[in-house]
Structure formats: C-alpha cells, structure tokens
Amino acid sequence: MQKLKNKTSAVVVFSGGQDSTTCLFWALSRYEKVIALSFDYQQKHIKELECAKNICRKYGVEHYIMDMSLLNQLAPNSLTRSDIPVDEQAPEEGTPNSFVDGRNHLFLSYAAVFAKQRGISDIITGVSQSDFSGYPDCRDIFIKSLTTTLCLAMDYQFDIITPLMWLDKAETWALAHELGAFDVVRNETLTCYNGIMGDGCGHCPACKLRKKGLDTFLEKLNA
Ligand code: ZN
C-alpha cells in the first residue's frame, strides 16, 4: 500500500483486538509517528492488554496504558465482571450485555486530551457501523457528534478517523491482508469474550462475528 503520510502523527486507540490492530497497521502505513493508547478498565481478560503491549513492543510503537478503573465501578458489565456471563444472543431490545456504557465516549475523550497535549489532531479508532453489534457508540453519527464536541470543548481541530466504519468483518480482514498484517491480526490479537487469543473460543458473539468474516475473506482470497 502506498504511504500517504499527509500528516505526521496520530494517536490510535488500541485494545489489542482485531479491529484496533488493523487500525494500528493502517496508521503505521500513513503516519511518520504513531502512538498507541490502551485503557485498563479492569477488563476480565487482561490478556487483551498483554496482546496490545506485545504487538507494540514487536513493532516498535510507542505505547501508553491509561488507568480507567473508574469505568468498571460505574458500569459493571459482562466484559468487566467474571460473575456476569456474556449473552450468546443479542437481546431483541436495548444493548447487549457486553456493551459498556460510555466506553468509546470516555476513551476517545481521554485520547483527545492526550493527543492535544502532544500537538496531535488525528485520533484513530476501529469502530464500525457495519458490524456494530448493537453498540450505539460505534456509529458514524456518534463519532461526528463527539468530534464536534471535542473541538468545541478544547478549541482544537480534532479529527477522529475511522478506517473501518463502513467495512464488514470480511473487508476488515482484507484490509489487514493488504497492509501485510494478516498474520499478526489473526494470531496475536484477542477479540474473544472468553479471553482466548487468535481464533478464540469459537462460540461467543465476538468469535462468531470474527470467524464468519474470516471464512468469507478466505473464500474470496482462494477463489
Ligand atoms: Zn470467543
């Protein structure tokens, strides 16, 4: 992929999962300097942060982990509490129990403060409206609204960039492949709600979504 490098620096909100890892490599192909920012909200699968650390170490990416344990106190959730199992099916109404109230809103707001302190305006996040799993804070309208709010809040020209917004999971795999990051994303990330790296447990909603996309992508690749 051609290196555009129209801007010099970016902050990537980086969880160590499939989507944010793809975004990290997307950013590395475009910016001279990329800083990865992870949040410790006492997620059940702390291994997620280990994946994030390992990937950054391996590829020489500057990495910060911010303490967001307050989020766990505010919003007990199936991703943060071991006594709440993840629903295997999405509910007919409302958000799934893996949705963490305020997560993207708070993470992006903290990322914006972090970025401004370093004179950086571009913030990259792996949210997707195509595969948003019922999470309202993955939708384009939310990102646009938050961008406006952050610009007004800090009188600064933030740009929240969402390379995956209109991609489904198969297209996200294709993008990782195009960026030369397919193997890293497949083997070194953690998306599974049961905390199993790579291809995961196979039956939680995150694994099902990831596998369906992977199968579709591999079918097309091998066609
Ligand atoms: Zn799983």
Residues whose N, C-alpha, C, O or C-beta is under 5 A from the ligand:
A	BS01	ZN	C192 Y193 N194 G200 C201 G202 H203 C204 C207
